[in-house]
Amino acid sequence: MKRLLVALVCIAACHGADTKPSTESNAQTPSPAKPPAREVSGAPGTSPPAGQPGTGPASTQPITASQQVPPEPQPIDESVMDKSADACSNFYQYACGGWLKVTPIPEDRANWGRGFSEIHQRNEALLHEIMEKDAKGETDPADPFAKKVGDYYAACMDEEKAETGSLETLKAELAKINRIHDKKALATEVGLLQAVGANAFFGFGSQQDFKDATQVIGGADQGGLGLPDRDYYFDSDKKPLRDLYVDHVAKMLQLAGEPAAQAKKEAGAIMKLETALAKVSMDKVKRRDPYAIYNRIDRQGLEKAAPHFDWNEYFVALGDNDVTAISVAVPDFFKGMDKILAKPDWKTLQAYLRWKAIEGSQDTLGKAFVEEAFRMTSALTGAKAILPRWKRCVAQTDRALGEASGRTFVTTTIGDEGKAKAKDIIEGIEDAFQRNLATVEWMDDAARKASLEKLEKINNKVAYPSKWRDYSTMEIGRESPLANAIAAARFETKRDLNKIGKPVDRGEWGMTPPTVNAYYNPLLNEMVFPAGILQSPFFKTDAATAANYGGEGMVMGHELTHGFDDQGRQFDGNGNLREWWSKEVSDKFKERAACVAKQYDGYEATPGVHLNGKLTLGENLADIGGLKLALSALHKRLGDKATPDTDRNFFIAFAQTWCTNSRPEQLKLQAATNPHSTPMWRVNGPVSDNPDFAKAFSCKDGSPMAPPNRCGVW
């Protein structure tokens, strides 16, 4: 179900390749079509594509021979470069300018990147082959759930079933909502909707106890918003989007059967209700403080914060009436929600829940819903066309059954040799961090010792889980794509709630094996590198050592640094939230981190739109530290064989994984909601803070890539 922001910190924003434009500050529960762990939008190459929100069928495509698997990009490619550019003035242009000039953004994408997008495209095609075979009954005997994968994918590909079966499933849900006239029925329906992934009012799910890393408790969090972030409801420059959103909601209600006049009136009321929820929501920067979103007030405290909501009925409907141990991320949000429910306007509440049911189902509905949903997405991201049907169905199936199709996927990609080599690079990165600790002048000996202990406890997960998920109880058919999505969401809800009250499962993965991403989880003190990202240009078994360290090595250094960034440093080696540095050391850290925040505040995502240095602080610290660690590990690995050319190739390989063309709308959305800086600054920012870069490219002091006052923590 929901996942708190602090739980995963990823190299490319913790969202899959086609989640709708959103931000974790909304703490939304996943839609029925995406039951696995939530991820973030806006990453290069994994941006919200054109089919979102609403990734249901837009055109009929039979299950046919698979799309051709694209070739791998080279880890370092001179044709990608613009050697007429000055590397010391704009290294991103120097390393990527040739590619940026000749590479268009596909019409169905908000951006396109040489690293994430091209790998995702290959993985998508490989999954397509797997799912088509499963749908035809040509299943992999190594995958016991191949039939479920095939049925899920085949139902998704059947537009007629989306137009009929899915719509019938939705209308049955809407009919129940229309009968709500008391608080007991309201709480029941909210629980039922959340159990199938709808983002109604708030989010609830399991979470590791921040202060007892051995236990899983319940977590209640703010939610219920349809726009990407709370600030979209108030910022003056977002008014056109607010007006469009109201019109969009009205159109979707109308498509579901409501008269136009009624739908228009209800959309306005829904906007007012969501605005009231936004007012009491914590902003995305404050949510970066783990102490701010951990409030162990348990069920009694939750009931006290919102006494006008029938919590007993809610938990019965959700599926876990016994839960008592609960952290409430934002108590003020629930107090604000309670004021809305104290004097209920039943018609507005019904309309709001109908909208949430439609919003959560739109991935699996027919063409008219998809096209209307895309109208909103296009305004937010700039994408010009809806993704092909097969791509949307591959993504939906991966979200629902990713550890089933993932079994076959990993056998065709990384292999044992690649996995072993990746582990070797990780060990080199960890060794580099240990050596660097001795040189960090702002730390005292006690902090160094504690940090070393945390480093030694980090668990590394590479390529795929050691124990695969069991989907035996998930019921999948071919009659209704929405019914399948609901079944997958209910399966995930039950699996998630069953963890509450039990010891933490440290073997669980938060991403599917084909995912082009990586993450660090401070609660588990682990780094996770799915097979999906262990591919060129990030990593290739036979690539030059400098290329692998500049690509995947930097990713690994990035995730390791997250363990010691402004959030991760507050969790000890066991995953407990506590002060384990002295106040003096913490203050020195904050002073240096403030320099980084100010540096990135000065960068423009697109003309007139600046990055938010405080929002992106953790990712920027990880980029700066990760680049330094990867180069240090490379030098240790090569020893006397390292040359100035080696360093230059390292930096070029790093930069070329981030070559990305983005639409202006997408850059604005990313700057407003995403904790990751935009691609150019993920390259130019870290290299400008790295003295070894200036040395490798003979940059004069005071040039843009060799500023007089560099920032950095690690």
LINHUQUI-V795519 format. One record per backbone hydrogen bond with DSSP energy under -0.5 kcal/mol. CO is the residue of the C=O (numbers start at 0). NH is the residue of the N-H. If there is no record, write none. Layout:
((CO & NH) (CO & NH))
This chain:
((0 & 37) (3 & 6) (3 & 7) (4 & 7) (5 & 521) (8 & 519) (9 & 12) (12 & 14) (15 & 18) (22 & 25) (23 & 26) (30 & 33) (38 & 14) (42 & 45) (48 & 51) (61 & 63) (76 & 79) (77 & 80) (79 & 97) (79 & 98) (81 & 84) (84 & 86) (85 & 88) (85 & 89) (87 & 704) (89 & 93) (90 & 94) (91 & 95) (92 & 96) (93 & 81) (95 & 98) (95 & 99) (96 & 100) (97 & 101) (98 & 102) (101 & 103) (103 & 105) (105 & 108) (106 & 383) (106 & 384) (107 & 49) (109 & 662) (111 & 660) (112 & 117) (114 & 118) (115 & 119) (116 & 120) (117 & 121) (118 & 122) (119 & 123) (120 & 124) (121 & 125) (122 & 126) (123 & 127) (124 & 128) (125 & 129) (126 & 130) (127 & 131) (128 & 132) (129 & 133) (130 & 134) (131 & 135) (132 & 137) (133 & 136) (136 & 138) (138 & 140) (139 & 142) (141 & 143) (142 & 145) (144 & 148) (145 & 149) (146 & 150) (147 & 151) (148 & 152) (149 & 153) (150 & 154) (151 & 155) (152 & 156) (153 & 157) (154 & 157) (156 & 60) (156 & 158) (157 & 161) (158 & 162) (159 & 163) (160 & 165) (161 & 166) (161 & 365) (163 & 167) (164 & 168) (165 & 169) (166 & 170) (167 & 171) (168 & 172) (169 & 173) (170 & 174) (171 & 175) (172 & 176) (173 & 177) (175 & 178) (176 & 179) (181 & 185) (182 & 186) (183 & 187) (184 & 188) (185 & 189) (186 & 190) (187 & 191) (188 & 192) (189 & 193) (190 & 194) (191 & 195) (192 & 195) (192 & 197) (193 & 196) (197 & 199) (198 & 200) (199 & 201) (200 & 222) (202 & 220) (204 & 218) (206 & 216) (208 & 211) (209 & 576) (211 & 208) (211 & 214) (213 & 503) (214 & 208) (215 & 500) (216 & 206) (217 & 326) (218 & 204) (219 & 328) (220 & 202) (228 & 231) (229 & 232) (230 & 233) (230 & 234) (234 & 237) (235 & 238) (237 & 241) (238 & 242) (239 & 243) (240 & 244) (241 & 245) (242 & 246) (243 & 247) (244 & 248) (245 & 249) (246 & 250) (247 & 251) (248 & 252) (249 & 253) (250 & 254) (251 & 255) (252 & 257) (253 & 256) (258 & 262) (259 & 263) (260 & 264) (261 & 265) (262 & 266) (263 & 267) (264 & 268) (265 & 269) (266 & 270) (267 & 271) (268 & 272) (269 & 273) (270 & 274) (271 & 275) (272 & 276) (273 & 277) (274 & 278) (275 & 279) (276 & 279) (277 & 280) (282 & 286) (284 & 287) (285 & 288) (287 & 289) (288 & 291) (288 & 292) (290 & 293) (292 & 294) (294 & 296) (294 & 327) (296 & 300) (297 & 301) (298 & 302) (299 & 303) (300 & 304) (301 & 305) (303 & 306) (305 & 308) (308 & 310) (309 & 313) (310 & 314) (311 & 315) (312 & 316) (313 & 317) (314 & 318) (314 & 319) (319 & 322) (323 & 298) (323 & 325) (324 & 217) (325 & 297) (326 & 219) (326 & 328) (327 & 330) (329 & 332) (329 & 333) (330 & 334) (331 & 335) (332 & 336) (333 & 337) (334 & 338) (335 & 339) (336 & 340) (337 & 341) (338 & 342) (340 & 343) (343 & 345) (344 & 348) (345 & 349) (346 & 350) (347 & 351) (348 & 352) (349 & 353) (350 & 354) (351 & 355) (352 & 356) (353 & 357) (354 & 358) (355 & 359) (356 & 360) (357 & 360) (357 & 361) (359 & 31) (360 & 363) (361 & 55) (361 & 364) (365 & 369) (366 & 370) (367 & 371) (368 & 372) (369 & 373) (370 & 374) (371 & 375) (372 & 375) (372 & 376) (373 & 377) (374 & 378) (375 & 379) (376 & 380) (377 & 381) (380 & 665) (387 & 390) (387 & 391) (388 & 392) (389 & 393) (390 & 394) (391 & 395) (392 & 396) (393 & 397) (394 & 398) (395 & 399) (396 & 400) (397 & 401) (398 & 35) (400 & 403) (400 & 404) (401 & 405) (403 & 406) (403 & 407) (404 & 408) (405 & 409) (406 & 410) (407 & 411) (408 & 411) (409 & 412) (409 & 414) (413 & 417) (414 & 418) (415 & 419) (416 & 420) (417 & 421) (418 & 422) (419 & 423) (420 & 424) (421 & 425) (422 & 426) (423 & 427) (424 & 428) (425 & 429) (426 & 430) (427 & 431) (428 & 432) (429 & 433) (430 & 434) (431 & 435) (432 & 436) (433 & 437) (434 & 437) (435 & 438) (435 & 439) (436 & 439) (438 & 440) (439 & 442) (443 & 447) (444 & 448) (445 & 449) (446 & 450) (447 & 451) (448 & 452) (449 & 453) (450 & 454) (451 & 455) (452 & 456) (453 & 456) (453 & 457) (454 & 457) (458 & 460) (458 & 526) (460 & 528) (461 & 463) (462 & 530) (468 & 470) (470 & 473) (472 & 474) (473 & 475) (479 & 483) (480 & 484) (481 & 485) (482 & 486) (483 & 487) (484 & 488) (485 & 489) (486 & 490) (487 & 491) (488 & 492) (489 & 493) (490 & 494) (491 & 495) (492 & 496) (493 & 497) (495 & 498) (496 & 499) (498 & 501) (501 & 215) (503 & 505) (504 & 507) (511 & 514) (512 & 531) (514 & 516) (516 & 529) (517 & 10) (518 & 527) (519 & 8) (519 & 521) (520 & 523) (520 & 524) (520 & 525) (524 & 458) (525 & 520) (526 & 460) (527 & 518) (528 & 462) (529 & 532) (529 & 533) (530 & 533) (532 & 534) (534 & 537) (534 & 538) (537 & 551) (539 & 542) (543 & 547) (544 & 548) (545 & 549) (546 & 550) (547 & 551) (547 & 552) (548 & 553) (550 & 554) (551 & 555) (552 & 556) (553 & 557) (554 & 558) (555 & 559) (556 & 560) (557 & 561) (558 & 562) (559 & 562) (560 & 563) (561 & 564) (564 & 568) (566 & 569) (567 & 570) (569 & 577) (571 & 574) (575 & 571) (575 & 577) (577 & 579) (581 & 585) (582 & 586) (583 & 587) (584 & 588) (585 & 589) (586 & 590) (587 & 591) (588 & 592) (589 & 593) (590 & 594) (591 & 595) (592 & 596) (593 & 597) (594 & 598) (595 & 599) (596 & 600) (597 & 601) (598 & 601) (599 & 602) (602 & 604) (602 & 610) (605 & 608) (607 & 609) (608 & 604) (608 & 605) (610 & 612) (611 & 615) (613 & 616) (615 & 619) (616 & 620) (617 & 621) (618 & 622) (619 & 623) (620 & 624) (621 & 625) (622 & 626) (623 & 627) (624 & 628) (625 & 629) (626 & 630) (627 & 631) (628 & 632) (629 & 633) (630 & 634) (631 & 635) (632 & 636) (633 & 637) (634 & 638) (637 & 640) (638 & 641) (642 & 646) (643 & 647) (644 & 648) (645 & 649) (646 & 650) (647 & 651) (648 & 652) (649 & 653) (650 & 654) (651 & 655) (652 & 656) (653 & 656) (654 & 657) (656 & 114) (656 & 115) (658 & 113) (660 & 111) (662 & 666) (663 & 667) (664 & 668) (665 & 669) (666 & 670) (667 & 671) (668 & 672) (669 & 673) (674 & 618) (677 & 680) (677 & 681) (678 & 681) (678 & 682) (679 & 682) (679 & 683) (680 & 684) (682 & 686) (683 & 687) (684 & 688) (685 & 688) (686 & 689) (688 & 690) (689 & 692) (689 & 693) (690 & 694) (691 & 695) (692 & 696) (693 & 698) (694 & 697) (699 & 702) (702 & 705) (705 & 701) (707 & 709))
